[in-house]
Amino acid sequence: MASGWASDDAVNQQIESTIADAIENARRQLKQGAQSADFCIECGDPIPKARKLALPGVQYCLNCQQELDKKSAKAAILYNRRGSKDS
């Protein structure tokens, strides 16, 4: 139930907006048309051909990418970007 000036579906709108922003951010980080590395730039392990085909421009092996994702998730600050008084 909404209160104040917020609409009844304000929470859902905020969640959908956060998800849309995260997807857009991920798409911006993809290197479109870039050459995939043959070896991980972090650990030097070979990058499987299937991974290079699935993610053009990939620079990290799966293990290193997962570690980078964990670090960036910890660094992400979650806050109400829309400035709702209910946050």
C-alpha positions in Angstrom: 0.0 0.0 0.0 1.4 3.4 -1.0 1.5 6.3 1.3 1.9 10.0 0.7 2.3 10.9 -3.0 3.5 7.5 -4.1 1.3 5.4 -6.4 0.2 1.9 -5.4 2.8 0.3 -7.6 5.7 2.6 -6.7 7.7 -0.2 -5.1 7.4 -2.4 -8.3 8.3 0.6 -10.5 11.4 1.2 -8.4 12.5 -2.5 -8.6 11.9 -2.6 -12.3 13.9 0.6 -12.8 16.8 -0.8 -10.7 16.8 -3.9 -12.8 16.6 -2.0 -16.1 19.5 0.2 -15.0 21.6 -2.8 -14.0 21.0 -4.5 -17.4 21.9 -1.3 -19.3 25.1 -0.9 -17.2 26.0 -4.5 -18.0 25.4 -3.9 -21.7 27.6 -0.8 -21.7 30.4 -2.8 -20.2 30.4 -5.4 -23.0 33.1 -4.7 -25.6 31.2 -4.8 -28.8 33.2 -6.0 -31.7 36.3 -6.4 -29.7 38.7 -9.3 -30.2 38.4 -11.9 -27.5 41.6 -12.8 -25.7 43.0 -16.3 -26.1 44.3 -16.3 -22.5 42.8 -14.7 -19.4 44.5 -11.3 -18.7 44.3 -12.0 -15.0 45.6 -15.5 -14.5 46.9 -16.5 -18.0 44.7 -19.6 -18.3 43.3 -20.3 -21.8 39.7 -19.1 -22.4 37.5 -21.8 -23.9 36.3 -21.3 -27.4 32.6 -21.7 -26.3 33.1 -18.7 -23.9 34.7 -16.6 -26.6 31.8 -17.3 -29.0 29.2 -16.6 -26.3 30.8 -13.4 -25.2 32.6 -11.6 -28.0 35.4 -9.5 -26.6 35.8 -11.6 -23.4 39.1 -11.0 -21.6 38.8 -13.1 -18.5 38.3 -16.9 -17.8 35.2 -17.8 -16.0 36.8 -18.1 -12.6 38.5 -14.7 -12.8 35.3 -13.1 -14.1 33.3 -14.5 -11.2 35.8 -13.1 -8.7 35.6 -9.7 -10.5 31.8 -9.8 -10.4 31.9 -10.6 -6.6 34.2 -7.6 -6.0 32.1 -5.2 -8.0 28.9 -6.5 -6.3 30.4 -5.7 -2.9 31.4 -2.2 -4.2 27.9 -1.5 -5.5 26.1 0.9 -3.3 22.4 0.3 -3.1 20.3 3.4 -2.6 17.0 4.8 -3.7 18.0 6.7 -6.9 14.5 8.1 -7.3 14.6 10.0 -4.1 11.5 8.5 -2.5 10.7 9.7 0.9 9.8 6.1 1.8 13.4 4.9 1.5 
